[in-house]
Amino acid sequence: MRPHALITKVEDPRLLSMSRKRAGPARSGEAGTITATALLVLAILSVLGLSLLDLSVREAQVSTNFGQATQSLYAAEAGVESAYQQIKILTSSGNVNAAAGAAFTAPVIPFPGGGTYTFSTFTVAALFVDCIANPALPQCRQPITTGPYQGLIVSTQNYLVTSEVTAPNQSRARIVQAVQAGLIGLFQFAVFYDQILEMFPGQPMTLLGRVHSNNHIYLGSGYQSDKLKIDSYLTSAQNIYRYRLDTGVTPSSAQIKDASLAYQYLDEDHNAADWSSWALTKYNGLVRDSALQATPLNVPINLTGGENPHQLIEKGLPGDSYTLQQQKLYWKADYRILVDSGGTVTVKTGDFGSESDVTSNHDTSSFLTTNTNFYDKREGKCMQATQVNVGALRTAAGWNFTKGGLYVSSAKGDLGTCGTGTPSALRTPAVRLTNGSELPYTNSNPAQNLGFTVATDRPIYVQGDYNTKDTTGALHNGSDATTPPAAVMGDAVTVLSENWGTNGSDTKGNDVVTNRSATSTTMYAGVVSGVKATVAGTSYSGGLENYFRLLEDWTSRTLTYRGSMVTLYQSAVATGTWQPTGNYYQAPTRDWSFDTLFNLKLPPGTPRVQVTQRLGWWHQE
């Protein structure tokens, strides 16, 4: 077959017609497939678009819901914080149980979209409810286990705060937090100062017990080594320095025990570049100041409201705030003996708002005098003392101490002299305690005796041994079970030896110190006393070594003291400046240490500092 024939056959019209008929349907199927595919892709894209749009809407909604839930959580947290602050204010009275059963007010918190959050639950419930009636139970007295105040016992009441809010858009949050209201009795310290604390003894002095100041501490060993030793914690809420504030001179270093109970010299202070690491390494946390997280321990009074710590020992007033009602020793005492300027004695008792005059059936003649006077050479003044014979008070009929507190205040200061070499002048009212070796008691069983506290707004003088016998008359032997806790609190505290009376020192006036020889004297009591401040560059306060003011020649005599020395204020009445050459005393051998009895039971009216803190919390769905 020729090639041309083949071409001819292909060009045959019938063949071309058949070819077209077959080709037509093939093209239509391909177009349909393309259309279907396009529609499918479009549908898929539409679904994806709608899904993405839905996802975007959902994410926006989730984000909105999360934001609203977070805002509600913050509102619930604000409710917890409000309850915490209310607990803190209530316990500022010095009563850790004050928040139990109190009415708590929920805060008003605005909602960003308008309106306010509703507190569907806002409650404060006391945990360990037995603490309210039985604060001595173990769960109500807890030790601090870490930090600068480790080892101190805190009187506590724990509370459970529940704060649940609902927003106007119905978002909800609920938070529960435990809060601990705690109070630390200051007589757990060998030394506690709210003022600047200075220690530069010229005679050996070893302090057995922890030492703290809410202010700066300046310390050293006079100008000879090995005079001052501290065997426990030394903490300052501000800074520790090893030079004198009045002169700027750096004396010999004090010695402080480290964790292995070995005395180490304090060769650096807060001014050293490596102070924090040096102190932490050398003393293993026993020496701390603000650089090592030591913080103030504040007496719960309203300083911002114009109150001040000296008011703790001042007379009660009808206008006293709730805080002062709770804190003043006046209101804590069983009896208040008040002597007016004319010498009239009034006896009062009762709580704030229900105080009554009980003078008619409380005779004071067997133990009280108001005409005793003597010369205080440090003050340069005649003192007219309302004098309490403590031993005679102990046996006086009708005087029943259930709280263990006596408050004495006098305004009587007659015009006249007070011994040889003193001019006629208006005498300064004061209080003096004598015959105090055995104290009044709240229970004849020593183990159940609350103890005895005397407080006054005046300078107070303690003459002779004090609290050296228990309720059975047995001598104090250091046993925690046999001798009751005691305290003496005043504008300033002066110790007079037993020899002051037998030596006739009341009449010796402005005489040389050698004519007022002391005998060794022992005192078991917590003491709250004011101080006279050091003036930088000019005068020294006398330091802790002169915490107890002295007016006798104590050469070769020992002043034995077991207790706790607390200073919360400057003296307002006894403002005489300590003078190293004043010729009014010679220093004793100081045998001073903390009374371990106070680890178990504290004297009535012990000042306490507040430590309210947040414990664990959780968010409930």
Phi and psi in degrees as a GROMACS rama.xvg file:
@    title "Ramachandran Plot"
@    xaxis  label "Phi"
@    yaxis  label "Psi"
@TYPE xy
-81.5242  154.288  ARG-2
-62.2566  -36.1642  PRO-3
-60.9259  -36.6083  HIS-4
-62.2568  -40.9006  ALA-5
-61.6778  -41.904  LEU-6
-62.4945  -40.2135  ILE-7
-62.3943  -41.0794  THR-8
-65.688  -37.1516  LYS-9
-67.7586  -35.2793  VAL-10
-80.9183  3.05131  GLU-11
-61.7846  127.72  ASP-12
-57.1278  -34.4076  PRO-13
-67.399  -38.9342  ARG-14
-66.5222  -41.2089  LEU-15
-62.714  -37.8969  LEU-16
-64.962  -42.5535  SER-17
-65.0076  -39.0713  MET-18
-62.34  -41.3441  SER-19
-67.8318  -39.0515  ARG-20
-63.2614  -38.7706  LYS-21
-71.8202  -37.1788  ARG-22
-69.8738  -32.1968  ALA-23
-57.7439  -56.7549  GLY-24
-59.3021  -34.7205  PRO-25
-63.0767  -42.1682  ALA-26
-68.5495  -37.5368  ARG-27
-62.6388  -41.4337  SER-28
-64.6253  -40.5426  GLY-29
-64.1205  -41.6908  GLU-30
-62.5788  -40.0311  ALA-31
-63.5633  -40.2786  GLY-32
-62.8595  -42.9619  THR-33
-63.393  -42.8074  ILE-34
-63.3134  -44.5055  THR-35
-62.325  -41.461  ALA-36
-63.7399  -43.0897  THR-37
-61.6751  -44.0177  ALA-38
-62.6938  -39.1567  LEU-39
-63.5624  -44.5095  LEU-40
-62.4645  -42.3351  VAL-41
-62.4328  -41.1731  LEU-42
-62.8037  -43.6037  ALA-43
-62.0676  -44.5339  ILE-44
-62.5212  -38.6602  LEU-45
-63.602  -44.3092  SER-46
-61.8603  -45.2914  VAL-47
-60.8658  -42.1234  LEU-48
-62.3105  -45.8259  GLY-49
-64.1855  -38.4587  LEU-50
-63.9823  -45.3157  SER-51
-63.1073  -39.9759  LEU-52
-63.1765  -43.765  LEU-53
-63.4831  -41.7794  ASP-54
-61.805  -42.015  LEU-55
-62.5775  -43.2716  SER-56
-63.7932  -42.0041  VAL-57
-64.5235  -42.809  ARG-58
-62.3038  -40.8844  GLU-59
-63.167  -40.2371  ALA-60
-67.6777  -43.0917  GLN-61
-60.9321  -44.4987  VAL-62
-60.6656  -43.024  SER-63
-63.2967  -45.8456  THR-64
-62.376  -41.4857  ASN-65
-63.8987  -43.2719  PHE-66
-61.7932  -43.3262  GLY-67
-66.5591  -39.5731  GLN-68
-64.1876  -40.2277  ALA-69
-64.5498  -42.7294  THR-70
-61.8004  -39.9605  GLN-71
-66.2044  -37.364  SER-72
-62.5596  -42.8364  LEU-73
-63.5746  -37.9001  TYR-74
-64.8697  -40.7874  ALA-75
-64.4778  -38.7586  ALA-76
-64.0436  -38.1671  GLU-77
-62.8784  -35.6526  ALA-78
-64.1104  -41.849  GLY-79
-62.2932  -44.2869  VAL-80
-62.4165  -39.1026  GLU-81
-62.8811  -43.8425  SER-82
-64.0056  -40.0506  ALA-83
-59.417  -45.5806  TYR-84
-66.0686  -35.6621  GLN-85
-68.4503  -38.3228  GLN-86
-61.8811  -43.3423  ILE-87
-61.5904  -42.3178  LYS-88
-65.623  -43.7712  ILE-89
-63.0536  -42.7863  LEU-90
-78.1214  -7.06262  THR-91
-64.3829  -14.5655  SER-92
-70.6523  -12.5504  SER-93
95.4296  8.45618  GLY-94
-118.298  109.082  ASN-95
-69.2074  -15.403  VAL-96
-93.105  2.81013  ASN-97
-62.5274  -25.6319  ALA-98
-82.8222  -13.5895  ALA-99
-69.5829  120.173  ALA-100
80.1314  1.80509  GLY-101
-75.5237  157.571  ALA-102
-86.5554  123.774  ALA-103
-107.549  137.906  PHE-104
-104.979  123.401  THR-105
-70.6415  144.76  ALA-106
-72.3764  159.483  PRO-107
-97.885  115.169  VAL-108
-119.479  117.388  ILE-109
-71.1093  146.028  PRO-110
-92.7679  135.432  PHE-111
-54.47  -32.255  PRO-112
-88.6656  6.37727  GLY-113
110.516  147.925  GLY-114
85.1891  -167.926  GLY-115
-135.641  162.477  THR-116
-74.0012  144.213  TYR-117
-101.584  125.784  THR-118
-87.3812  97.976  PHE-119
-71.4074  -25.5385  SER-120
-140.126  127.977  THR-121
-149.208  92.688  PHE-122
-133.057  152.863  THR-123
-129.098  113.562  VAL-124
-113.747  133.328  ALA-125
-75.3995  128.955  ALA-126
-93.5093  161.356  LEU-127
48.7072  58.8367  PHE-128
-61.0926  -17.545  VAL-129
-64.0872  -20.1661  ASP-130
-64.1513  -25.8336  CYS-131
-64.9484  -44.1351  ILE-132
-95.599  -22.049  ALA-133
-133.756  71.7978  ASN-134
-65.6164  -11.8585  PRO-135
-84.9924  -4.2514  ALA-136
-61.2286  149.937  LEU-137
-55.1936  -40.1713  PRO-138
-69.9519  -13.3465  GLN-139
-97.1933  -5.68455  CYS-140
-127.51  102.768  ARG-141
-118.527  138.771  GLN-142
-80.557  145.692  PRO-143
-78.0423  128.121  ILE-144
-102.319  -13.2726  THR-145
-140.441  166.305  THR-146
84.5483  -172.182  GLY-147
-66.9569  -18.7755  PRO-148
-110.295  23.9216  TYR-149
-56.5789  134.936  GLN-150
99.7692  -21.2933  GLY-151
-71.1861  145.814  LEU-152
-94.7826  131.07  ILE-153
-111.592  126.975  VAL-154
-77.1634  123.519  SER-155
-128.873  157.912  THR-156
-142.825  122.709  GLN-157
-94.2648  145.603  ASN-158
-129.32  148.76  TYR-159
-110.864  115.792  LEU-160
-99.2611  127.706  VAL-161
-118.743  124.161  THR-162
-128.914  110.1  SER-163
-122.873  127.861  GLU-164
-121.428  152.138  VAL-165
-129.039  126.922  THR-166
-83.6669  162.837  ALA-167
-56.2299  -26.5209  PRO-168
-89.829  10.8987  ASN-169
76.2662  4.92731  GLN-170
-67.5938  147.286  SER-171
-137.727  148.652  ARG-172
-149.2  146.766  ALA-173
-138.77  125.153  ARG-174
-125.233  138.904  ILE-175
-122.905  130.67  VAL-176
-138.611  142.126  GLN-177
-91.5578  136.063  ALA-178
-125.969  135.215  VAL-179
-109.388  121.27  GLN-180
-97.7938  119.647  ALA-181
-130.656  150.468  GLY-182
-132.474  129.634  LEU-183
-104.048  121.064  ILE-184
-69.7597  126.199  GLY-185
-67.6494  -20.7861  LEU-186
-76.7914  13.3313  PHE-187
-86.3003  -7.40835  GLN-188
-99.3441  143.679  PHE-189
-65.7057  -38.7599  ALA-190
-139.976  128.252  VAL-191
-134.448  122.422  PHE-192
-122.27  134.724  TYR-193
-92.8649  -11.0229  ASP-194
-99.3714  177.908  GLN-195
-61.4937  133.295  ILE-196
-107.73  126.171  LEU-197
-124.126  139.44  GLU-198
-142.473  108.465  MET-199
-143.961  65.7248  PHE-200
-68.6628  141.13  PRO-201
-85.7215  -20.8912  GLY-202
-110.787  154.808  GLN-203
-55.6159  135.277  PRO-204
-146.425  118.201  MET-205
-111.566  120.671  THR-206
-94.8505  117.473  LEU-207
-100.809  104.133  LEU-208
135.135  166.036  GLY-209
-78.0633  147.661  ARG-210
-124.795  131.438  VAL-211
-143.082  145.327  HIS-212
-135.006  138.85  SER-213
-76.3961  -7.0432  ASN-214
-118.515  -163.673  ASN-215
-70.0189  155.477  HIS-216
-120.121  128.538  ILE-217
-117.635  126.648  TYR-218
-149.793  155.583  LEU-219
179.162  -179.681  GLY-220
-105.671  63.5384  SER-221
51.5763  -131.472  GLY-222
-118.49  15.938  TYR-223
-130.194  153.124  GLN-224
-77.1922  160.371  SER-225
66.3303  24.292  ASP-226
-86.2083  -41.152  LYS-227
-111.089  126.573  LEU-228
-132.22  139.662  LYS-229
-126.063  127.758  ILE-230
-106.004  12.5651  ASP-231
-144.256  -156.646  SER-232
-62.2467  139.875  TYR-233
-124.95  111.837  LEU-234
-130.942  139.456  THR-235
-130.053  130.345  SER-236
-73.7406  -10.282  ALA-237
-116.64  -107.98  GLN-238
-129.209  151.254  ASN-239
-104.434  127.029  ILE-240
-126.931  150.441  TYR-241
-112.862  40.2723  ARG-242
-138.908  165.714  TYR-243
-84.4017  137.178  ARG-244
-68.9104  -36.7574  LEU-245
-75.4177  -32.7312  ASP-246
-114.126  -20.8994  THR-247
78.1829  2.54986  GLY-248
-81.3562  138.621  VAL-249
-94.1028  109.162  THR-250
-84.1505  -168.834  PRO-251
-64.9537  153.723  SER-252
-74.3342  144.33  SER-253
-75.7499  164.483  ALA-254
-117.617  137.056  GLN-255
-132.694  138.369  ILE-256
-70.3646  140.632  LYS-257
-92.8638  -173.163  ASP-258
-65.5316  -21.9079  ALA-259
-91.9578  10.3134  SER-260
69.071  23.8315  LEU-261
-102.912  135.529  ALA-262
-70.8148  132.539  TYR-263
-127.017  138.636  GLN-264
-68.9927  137.763  TYR-265
-84.881  85.8603  LEU-266
-91.2885  -4.05079  ASP-267
-132.179  167.645  GLU-268
-146.558  -168.414  ASP-269
-59.7046  -21.9135  HIS-270
-75.8455  -16.0883  ASN-271
-72.8574  142.125  ALA-272
-62.6509  -33.7034  ALA-273
-105.394  24.3996  ASP-274
-53.0035  -49.7538  TRP-275
-59.8162  -51.8746  SER-276
-67.3294  -37.3755  SER-277
-64.0424  -49.335  TRP-278
-65.7182  -40.0987  ALA-279
-65.8819  -39.8762  LEU-280
-71.2426  -44.593  THR-281
-73.4868  -37.024  LYS-282
-115.387  1.90742  TYR-283
52.5415  42.0264  ASN-284
90.4059  -2.93825  GLY-285
-79.1681  -18.871  LEU-286
-117.737  118.089  VAL-287
-143.147  145.219  ARG-288
-134.001  -159.218  ASP-289
-60.1382  -26.6391  SER-290
-71.8362  -15.5264  ALA-291
-123.362  38.757  LEU-292
65.4109  20.0201  GLN-293
-73.3179  134.417  ALA-294
-124.165  160.193  THR-295
-65.996  147.601  PRO-296
-115.825  105.509  LEU-297
-102.418  135.221  ASN-298
-63.9431  133.863  VAL-299
-76.6782  73.9001  PRO-300
-126.165  161.536  ILE-301
-88.0859  84.256  ASN-302
-63.8992  -37.3573  LEU-303
-68.6332  -19.858  THR-304
-91.0636  9.71166  GLY-305
93.6205  -1.12259  GLY-306
-76.3316  159.483  GLU-307
-143.902  155.66  ASN-308
-59.0729  -27.7321  PRO-309
-62.4429  -23.8536  HIS-310
-65.498  -16.2174  GLN-311
-60.5871  -29.8337  LEU-312
-105.738  2.41746  ILE-313
-84.6777  163.73  GLU-314
-64.5916  149.308  LYS-315
-71.4422  145.589  GLY-316
-126.9  150.44  LEU-317
-58.7906  -27.6588  PRO-318
-93.6008  13.1678  GLY-319
-59.2887  136.205  ASP-320
-65.5625  167.635  SER-321
-58.6267  -40.0035  TYR-322
-60.7012  -47.2674  THR-323
-68.481  -31.9738  LEU-324
-59.2831  -38.2138  GLN-325
-80.8569  -26.5198  GLN-326
-100.309  -29.5342  GLN-327
-65.2592  134.934  LYS-328
-64.6027  -27.6794  LEU-329
-54.8682  -48.1804  TYR-330
-78.3616  -15.6128  TRP-331
-88.3505  -13.2096  LYS-332
-78.8765  150.731  ALA-333
-66.08  -45.1296  ASP-334
-132.837  148.254  TYR-335
-121.232  118.443  ARG-336
-98.8516  116.184  ILE-337
-120.065  124.982  LEU-338
-113.155  122.545  VAL-339
-85.984  179.505  ASP-340
-63.983  -22.0025  SER-341
-90.607  -3.21778  GLY-342
94.8427  2.6088  GLY-343
-72.4218  130.786  THR-344
-100.364  129.611  VAL-345
-122.582  138.45  THR-346
-116.126  127.669  VAL-347
-126.346  157.881  LYS-348
-151.851  169.798  THR-349
107.971  158.309  GLY-350
-78.7741  170.533  ASP-351
-57.2571  131.89  PHE-352
89.4981  -14.1643  GLY-353
-136.38  26.5137  SER-354
-67.6945  141.704  GLU-355
-135.723  155.116  SER-356
-88.4169  118.368  ASP-357
-119.258  25.5199  VAL-358
-58.5181  -38.6291  THR-359
-61.6395  -30.1979  SER-360
-116.395  22.2176  ASN-361
-133.848  87.3336  HIS-362
-71.9516  129.658  ASP-363
-106.248  -0.77094  THR-364
-64.7634  -24.3597  SER-365
-79.9487  -14.2233  SER-366
-138.834  -2.61434  PHE-367
-123.49  133.026  LEU-368
-130.86  153.795  THR-369
-124.487  5.20993  THR-370
-110.587  4.84084  ASN-371
-69.7551  135.095  THR-372
-141.791  151.549  ASN-373
-158.782  168.861  PHE-374
-102.238  128.907  TYR-375
-102.219  105.714  ASP-376
-71.2891  -27.3484  LYS-377
-66.0175  -44.0278  ARG-378
-75.2237  -25.5859  GLU-379
69.2702  33.0823  GLY-380
-139.762  154.231  LYS-381
-80.4579  131.271  CYS-382
-107.074  130.539  MET-383
-107.864  112.843  GLN-384
-100.251  133.157  ALA-385
-80.764  111.79  THR-386
-104.176  128.66  GLN-387
-110.437  116.209  VAL-388
-81.8311  98.7896  ASN-389
-63.88  -39.0408  VAL-390
-63.5246  -39.0142  GLY-391
-70.573  -35.7343  ALA-392
-61.3917  -36.3309  LEU-393
-58.4421  -33.0791  ARG-394
-107.213  3.99364  THR-395
-67.7929  139.085  ALA-396
-70.6518  136.693  ALA-397
87.6151  -4.24679  GLY-398
-98.6928  96.5912  TRP-399
-111.893  115.04  ASN-400
-96.5315  114.876  PHE-401
-103.663  -27.9819  THR-402
-94.7858  -23.0739  LYS-403
85.5255  28.1243  GLY-404
-131.558  138.139  GLY-405
-128.511  130.203  LEU-406
-114.197  132.007  TYR-407
-130.015  133.074  VAL-408
-142.952  140.287  SER-409
-132.516  141.877  SER-410
-113.955  7.36124  ALA-411
-84.7394  118.174  LYS-412
-143.859  96.1267  GLY-413
-76.7524  161.526  ASP-414
-83.3398  130.799  LEU-415
161.353  -178.928  GLY-416
-92.2296  173.765  THR-417
-148.241  69.9591  CYS-418
103.369  179.886  GLY-419
-67.4636  141.811  THR-420
75.1903  15.3177  GLY-421
-113.847  134.699  THR-422
-76.4211  160.693  PRO-423
-71.3324  124.351  SER-424
-156.382  167.233  ALA-425
-72.7151  121.416  LEU-426
-76.7436  151.506  ARG-427
-88.9698  125.971  THR-428
-62.8845  139.842  PRO-429
-150.19  178.242  ALA-430
-129.901  139.042  VAL-431
-132.088  137.743  ARG-432
-106.968  129.777  LEU-433
-128.097  164.534  THR-434
52.2287  48.0556  ASN-435
-105.691  22.7809  GLY-436
-66.9536  -29.404  SER-437
-126.735  124.134  GLU-438
-100.539  159.73  LEU-439
-57.8672  154.924  PRO-440
-134.681  158.52  TYR-441
-94.5317  -16.9668  THR-442
-154.554  133.923  ASN-443
-68.6592  -16.9615  SER-444
-81.8287  114.334  ASN-445
-54.5087  -35.5498  PRO-446
-67.7529  -23.7774  ALA-447
-106.956  2.70545  GLN-448
-75.77  125.121  ASN-449
-70.7163  -21.914  LEU-450
103.994  -170.718  GLY-451
-147.383  130.612  PHE-452
-127.372  133.899  THR-453
-114.644  130.715  VAL-454
-131.673  150.411  ALA-455
-155.707  156.175  THR-456
-88.8429  -1.2666  ASP-457
-101.423  167.216  ARG-458
-61.0508  139.854  PRO-459
-123.044  137.744  ILE-460
-117.768  128.278  TYR-461
-109.196  115.295  VAL-462
-107.006  118.947  GLN-463
88.8524  179.586  GLY-464
-57.8368  144.25  ASP-465
-134.389  125.137  TYR-466
58.0107  44.7701  ASN-467
-97.64  0.449443  THR-468
-131.027  152.555  LYS-469
-91.1226  -172.166  ASP-470
-68.7228  -14.5604  THR-471
-92.3178  -3.29319  THR-472
89.1432  -1.49783  GLY-473
-74.1237  145.477  ALA-474
-65.746  144.735  LEU-475
-60.1912  125.432  HIS-476
-117.067  15.6297  ASN-477
86.6339  -2.52565  GLY-478
-75.2115  134.159  SER-479
-68.7896  -19.373  ASP-480
-92.8062  -19.7255  ALA-481
-100.52  -26.3561  THR-482
-112.626  130.928  THR-483
-73.4106  155.44  PRO-484
-73.8778  145.95  PRO-485
-137.451  161.047  ALA-486
-150.06  150.571  ALA-487
-131.303  128.291  VAL-488
-136.141  130.854  MET-489
-163.91  -177.958  GLY-490
-63.9274  -35.598  ASP-491
-157.418  150.155  ALA-492
-121.218  121.32  VAL-493
-114.395  132.924  THR-494
-100.557  125.43  VAL-495
-111.588  136.919  LEU-496
-74.0707  168.469  SER-497
-60.6288  -25.2872  GLU-498
-74.5317  -12.3705  ASN-499
-57.688  -43.8778  TRP-500
-73.1026  -50.0847  GLY-501
-67.655  -24.331  THR-502
-86.0351  -2.39037  ASN-503
65.5253  33.8669  GLY-504
-70.7526  -17.3561  SER-505
-60.3634  -32.4911  ASP-506
-97.6575  -0.277258  THR-507
-84.4936  -9.91221  LYS-508
52.1295  -136.804  GLY-509
-85.7389  65.2909  ASN-510
-104.942  168.51  ASP-511
-68.3763  152.788  VAL-512
-65.0335  -30.1729  VAL-513
-64.7323  -15.9066  THR-514
-88.1395  3.3194  ASN-515
-126.571  68.1348  ARG-516
-76.4528  138.629  SER-517
-95.1623  164.081  ALA-518
-118.273  155.031  THR-519
-56.2749  138.004  SER-520
-137.822  146.96  THR-521
-126.288  139.255  THR-522
-139.472  127.546  MET-523
-114.665  100.975  TYR-524
-171.749  144.784  ALA-525
-75.4303  143.193  GLY-526
-129.836  134.882  VAL-527
-116.647  120.216  VAL-528
-140.822  149.502  SER-529
-81.9589  166.783  GLY-530
-131.234  164.585  VAL-531
-101.956  125.958  LYS-532
-72.1985  146.981  ALA-533
-69.6556  142.005  THR-534
-107.34  114.502  VAL-535
-54.9444  129.008  ALA-536
86.76  -8.3221  GLY-537
-129.457  -65.311  THR-538
-127.847  148.779  SER-539
-101.182  141.046  TYR-540
-70.4477  -16.5891  SER-541
103.625  -20.4622  GLY-542
70.7144  178.303  GLY-543
-60.0779  -30.867  LEU-544
-61.5629  -19.5822  GLU-545
-113.443  26.5904  ASN-546
-55.5308  -47.8111  TYR-547
-85.3916  117.547  PHE-548
-74.447  140.821  ARG-549
-128.635  149.824  LEU-550
-133.961  18.5931  LEU-551
-131.278  172.274  GLU-552
-89.9251  103.23  ASP-553
-97.659  17.2162  TRP-554
-55.8154  127.787  THR-555
63.3745  17.5971  SER-556
-114.746  154.466  ARG-557
-112.108  130.634  THR-558
-101.126  104.359  LEU-559
-92.359  125.343  THR-560
-134.243  129.812  TYR-561
-126.812  117.87  ARG-562
171.018  -135.63  GLY-563
-153.707  128.141  SER-564
-104.067  115.456  MET-565
-121.688  132.757  VAL-566
-128.376  119.949  THR-567
-114.333  -10.6436  LEU-568
-154.646  164.54  TYR-569
-81.3833  144.587  GLN-570
-63.1256  135.387  SER-571
-101.706  -20.0908  ALA-572
-111.673  -54.2798  VAL-573
-86.1656  82.0704  ALA-574
-104.81  12.4053  THR-575
-61.5566  139.554  GLY-576
-82.1292  137.213  THR-577
-63.4817  136.286  TRP-578
-132.082  120.81  GLN-579
-65.3977  -21.8204  PRO-580
-117.819  29.7978  THR-581
-78.2318  -9.54176  GLY-582
56.2906  37.0156  ASN-583
-117.473  -6.9369  TYR-584
-161.138  158.33  TYR-585
-120.991  137.964  GLN-586
-67.7406  143.825  ALA-587
-88.1382  173.559  PRO-588
-75.2777  121.586  THR-589
-95.9881  109.296  ARG-590
-107.107  83.4395  ASP-591
-116.649  134.233  TRP-592
-158.312  166.56  SER-593
-67.8554  140.632  PHE-594
-88.4983  110.293  ASP-595
-64.999  -13.2318  THR-596
-55.6271  -32.9898  LEU-597
-70.4604  -11.2128  PHE-598
-72.5234  -21.0637  ASN-599
-105.853  -41.1475  LEU-600
-149.704  140.392  LYS-601
-106.599  152.805  LEU-602
-63.2021  154.653  PRO-603
-57.6175  140.391  PRO-604
76.2126  12.8674  GLY-605
-54.4678  125.225  THR-606
-62.1162  142.627  PRO-607
-128.424  147.895  ARG-608
-106.944  149.535  VAL-609
-93.4266  134.442  GLN-610
-136.219  75.5688  VAL-611
-84.6769  130.348  THR-612
-143.523  153.565  GLN-613
-84.1301  138.928  ARG-614
-107.896  -149.205  LEU-615
-67.8793  152.391  GLY-616
-139.666  159.834  TRP-617
-149.883  152.825  TRP-618
-100.736  121.204  HIS-619
-100.559  131.342  GLN-620
